């Protein structure tokens, strides 16, 4: 029997980096986590990344046994060139990541935006299996997004989609991108924590949002108001996505998605008010299924599913 092809998937986060050895069935054979550390000290960072990849390749595999390393980066990425325009959490600005990594990693390399590769993971092995037209949004510290059209990752002229910077309220909060009222400024973990602090009257951190959602489930008035206001903005964003992309499935991932139906159900009800009926009837809104593994599976899938503009 022919051996399954293997690739390494790397999901770079601001705090931690997840790595996995993935086969062409989408199965994780080995995985590891390392601290992101001072990623801006790139030479030492690349060496640490090489060593951690080598660690998960042992003992059964080696560099010769994998067809490449796929990497998801939290920032604006030109996937065709492997160029990172801007990754603020890593302090990367205008980095030719693929070219620089090629001096350290002895195999083919493909780069993608982290939300794009998570979308690929869900399409391959998670909530989007069997679907050709998918939009995924990741609700966490920020709001990421990925789009599959006719089974292919949509990257536009290289950068892809930044649904988190779709303007929902032109007079809304200032965004890090320089605009106002971006989707991210209204439904991210940071935005919800700010809203909760204002409504509840005490400091609420992002880590305490689970308690807010739990209180809303129990009927607490202030917590319910926080959730309902968030659901309104989320629902408007979902409607915009449905009207623009006409997907068969809209997948909601990221830490905020763990709030579950207390947030997602009212958001879908709001979306119904603003969506075109013909598009709404053809879409299903679901939570992501792969959790923290979506990024590494999708990054491996940059090779194992052939989803790349760069065939080198």
N, C-alpha and C positions, 0 to 999 in steps of 0.2 A: 504493500500500500504506500502510495506517495505521501511523504511527510507534508504536514501543513506548513505554509509559509508563516513566518513570524516577523513582527516588528516591535519596536519599543515606542510606547506612547508616553509623552511627558506633558504634564499639566502644571504650568507655572502660575503660582499664586503670589500675592504680596507677602504672605507669611510662610507658607509651605509649598513645596513642590512634590507632586505625586508622580510616580513613575510606575509603568507596568510593562511586562512582556506579554504581548497579545498575539494570538494566532489567527489564521484566516477564518476561523469559525466565530471569532469575536470573544473567545474565552481568554481570561486572564490566567497566565501560567505562573507568574511571579510578580510581586509588586513591592514597592518601598516608598518611604516618605523621607524627605530631607528638608531642613530649614532653608528658606530662600536666602536669608542673610544679606550681605552687602552685594546685591546683584550688580550694582553700578561698578564694582571692582571686577571688571568683566573677565580678565585673564584667570584670576583665581576662581571665579564663579564657574567658568567653563571647565576648569580642571576638576572641581568638585562634582560637577554634573557628569563628566566622563567617568569618574570613579564610581559614582552611584549607579550609572547604567551598567558598567562592568560588573558591579556587585549582583545585580538582578539577572545577569546573563549566566552566572555560575550556578551549579556545576554543569548542567546539561547543555547549555547553549554557549555560543561565543559570538564575536562580532561577525564571523563568517557565516553564521547561521541565520542572521537577520537581514531583511531586505532594506531596512532603513530605520530612521528615528523621526517620528512626527512630534511636533512641539506646538502646544497651545500657549499663546502669550496674551496677557491681559492688557490689551491696548490696540491702537490703530496699526494694522499690519497689511502690507502688500504681500499676499500669499504667493503670487506668481514669482516675485523676486526674492522672497524671504527677507524683506526689509521691514523693520519696525519704525514707523513714523514717530510714535509716542506711546510710552508705557509708563505713566506717572508713578505707579507704585514701585517700579523697578529703577526709576530715574534713568530710563533709556529714552533718548531723543535722537532720531535719525541714525539708527544702528543697522548696518548690513549684517544681520544676525546669522543668516545662512553662511555667508562668506567667512565670518569670523569663527563660527563653530566648525567649519570644514577643516580648520587647522588643528582641531582637537578631537573630533569624532570621526573615526575611520569608516564611515558608511554614508549612504545617501541621507539627505536631510530635507524635510519639508516643514514649513512654518504656517501656522494659521492663527487667527484670532481665537481666544479661549472659548467664547460662546459659540463660534462656528463649529469648532471641533466637538464640543459637547452636543450640539445639534446633530452632528454626524453620528455620534455615539448612540443617541436616542433613536435616530432613524434606522440604524443598523441593528441594534440589540435591545432597544427599549420601547418607549411608548409610541414610536413612529414606525415600527416594523410594518412593512407592506404598503406604506404610504409613499406617494410620489411628490406631493406638494405639502410641505410642512413649514410652519414658522414656530420657532422656539424662543421664548424670552426667559432670561435668568434674572430673578429678583434677589439681589444680595446687597452688598455694600453699594454697588451701582446697579445698572440694568443693562444686561448684554442681550444680544440677539443673534440668531442664525436662521437662514432661509434655505430650504431645498425646493428647487423648481425642476419638475420632471426628473426627480431623483438625483439631481446634481446640486452641490453647494453653490449658491449664488454669491459671487464675490465682486460683481460689477466691474469696475476698472481696476480692481485689485483690493480695495479697502473693504468691500462688502457692505453689510447693513449696520447702522447704528440706531436702532429703534429707540434706545434709551435717550437719544437726543432729538426725538420727535417732539415738537412743541405742543403741549396740551393746554397751557394757560399762558398767554403772552405777557401777562402781568404777574406771573408766578415767581417763585424763588429764583435767585441767581444761580446759574449752573457753572460748574468748573470749566465747561467748554466756552463760556463767555455769553451764552444766550440766557433766556429766562423761561421758566415754566416748562423745562424739558420733562419728559416722562420720568426720567431718573430722579428729578428733584421732588417728585410727588409720590412715588411708590417704592423707592429703595428703602433699605433698612434704616439708613440715616434719616431719610425723610419721615418715615413712620415714627421713629424715635423722637424726632423734633415735634411732630404733631401730638404724640402721646404726652410729652412733657408739657406742652401748652394746655392741653385739654384736662389732663389729670391733675396738673398743678404741682407736680414734683418731678425731679430729674429722672428720666427714663433712658437707659442706655440701650444700644442695639441688642446687647445680650439679654436684656430683660423683656424683649418683645414677646417671648413665649408666654410670659405671665399675663401680658395684655390680651393676647389672643385667647388664653384660657379664661380670663375674666369675662371676655365678651361672650364666650360660650355659655357662661353661667348667668348671663343677663345683666352684668354690671353696666350701668348707663353710660359712664364716661368711656369705658373700654369699647362699648358698642359704637359710640360716636366716632372713636378713632378708626375702628374697622370700617364703618360705613363711609366715612370720608375717603379713606384709602380705596375702598372698593369702587367708589364713584370714578376716581381718576383711573384706576386700573381698568374698569369697564369701558371707559371712553377710549383708552389706548387699545384695548382688545378690539373694539369696534373698528377703529382706524385700520388695524392690521387686517381684519377680515375684509374690509372694503377695498383695501389696496391689493392684497395678495391673493384673496379668494382661496385660502388653503383648505385641504381636507381635514387637517388636524392642527390645532394650536396647542403647543406644549408649554406648560409653565413649570420652570425649574428654579433652582437656587434656594437659599435658606428660607426666604419668606414664603415659598410655596408650601413649606411644612405646616403653615397655619391651617392648611386644608380647607374644608368646605365653609368654615366660618368667614373666610375672606373670598374664596373663589366663587362660591355660589351667588352671593350678592353682586359680585363683579360681572358675572355672566348675565345676570338680570339687567344690569345697567347697559351692557353691550347690546342686548336685544333692542333697546330703545334707539340706538344710534347706528345699528348695522343695516345694510341692505338686506331685505328679506331673502332674496334669491341666494345671496352668499351665505347668510346665516344658516339657512336650511341645509347647507352642504358641509358644515364644519362641526367638528367635535373639539371641545376644550377639555384638556386632561392635564393631570400632573405628570411630571417626569418620573421615570421608573428606576433609573440607574444610580441616582444619588451621586456620591462623590466619585464613582467610577466612570461617569459619562465622558469626562474630559480625556482620561487616559485611553479609553476604548476608542473614542473618536479620533484621537491623535494617531493611534496605531492604524486606524482606518484610513488615514490620509494615504497610506501605502496599500493596505490590504484590500481596500475597496476601490482604489484607483481614483479617489476624489481629489484631484489636484490639477491645477493649471500647469504645474511644473512637473515634467516627466523625467527629470534628471535624478 
